[in-house]
Amino acid sequence: MSNIKNEKATSPKVATNPFNPTSNGGGVNLDMKVTIGSDASSEYGNCPRQVQLLCNYIHELGGTATMRQINEFSVTATGNQFWGRGDSSYEQTPSKITAHYSSKLFGSQEWSKKLGKLEILRVTK
């Protein structure tokens, strides 16, 4: 027999919830500002095309940009900057790709045994 009582957890009532999501789901915070990381130039060719495009867009936007600015740039990019392959756009936005690769992009996880950890992007203020 169990002696545990059925008790409900309660939290104090607050007028407004201070924990509002800062992204629209599936991506990084759109107001996060990033710049080119220390390994981007030397390892650019080893990165997936979507990551190469992220670096290209950041450079085109002056070297530092918010994820919102990068997303917006990707919509209008043409030619070799087109966010896709051939004439098909990628399904994921740049912010979703950044979220997917974040631990590798920011240098906390290895890309591979050969490449090791690389700082391709850096969060900045």
N, C-alpha and C positions, 0 to 999 in steps of 0.2 A: 504494500500500500504506500502511496505517496502522500507526503505531508505538505506538498507545495500547494499554496493557495492560488486561486485564479485571481491575479491582480492585473489591472490594466496600467500600462505605462502612460504617464501624463506629462505634458510639457506646459510651461507657462504660456498663457495667451499673450500674443504680441500683436500690436495693431497692424503692422505690415511685415511680411516675410522678407528678411534681409538676404535670403539665399535664392536669388533669381538667377537662372541659367544665363551665361554670357555668350553662348554659341547657339546656333540653330540645330544642333545635333549632327553627329557624324563628322565634325571637323574641329579644327582648333578655334580658339577665340578670334573672331574677325578683327578685333582691335589690337591683337598681338602684333608688335612691330618686330620685324626681322631684318637682318643684314647678312651679307655674304660672310661665311665663316673662314677660318684660317687655312683650311685644306681644300676649299672649293676650286681654286685655280689649278692646283697640281693634280687633283683627282677628278676633275670635271668629266673627263672621258670615260671614267669607270662608273659613273652614276647612271641610273635609268633615265630615259628621255624625259619623263615628267619632272624629275629633279633638275635636269639640265634646263628645262624651260623655267622652273622656279627661279634659278640663278639668273637666267637671261632677263626675266621680267623684273627682278629686283634691281639689276643693273640699269635697265631701261627706265625704271622709276626713280633713279638717282642714287642707288646704292642702299637705301633703307626704305621699307614700305610696310604698311599694315597688310594683314592677310586679306582684308576687304579690298584694298587697292589692287592687290595681286589678282584676286578673283575677277575684279572688274576689268583689269587689263587683259586677262585671258579670253574674255568674251569678244573683244575687238581685235585680238592678235590675228595677223594673217601671214602668209608666206611660211618661211621656216620657223616663225614664232607661233604658228597655229597650234592651239591647245587640242591636239589630236594627232592621228596618223592618217595620211591620205586625205580623204575628204570627210572622215568620221571623227567627230569630237569625242574626247574622253568623257565617260559618264561621270567621273568624280571631278569635283572642283579642285583647284590648287590647295584650298584649305583642308579638304578631306585627304588629299595625298600627303600633305604635311603632317596631318594627324596619324596617318598610317605609318609613315616612315620616321616619325618624330624622334624616337630613341636613337635612330641611326643618324638622322640629319643633324641633331644637336650633339652628337659625339658620345652618348652614354652606352651605346651598344655597337658591337662590331658589324660592319657590312658583310664581311667574310673573314675567314682565317687569314687569307692573303692580304686583304686591305686593312684589317683591324678597325679601330675606332677612328672616325674622321669627323671633324667639325665642318660640315658643309654650310649650315646656317647657324646664326647666333641670334638669340633674342636680345633686343636692345630697348632702351627707353626713349 
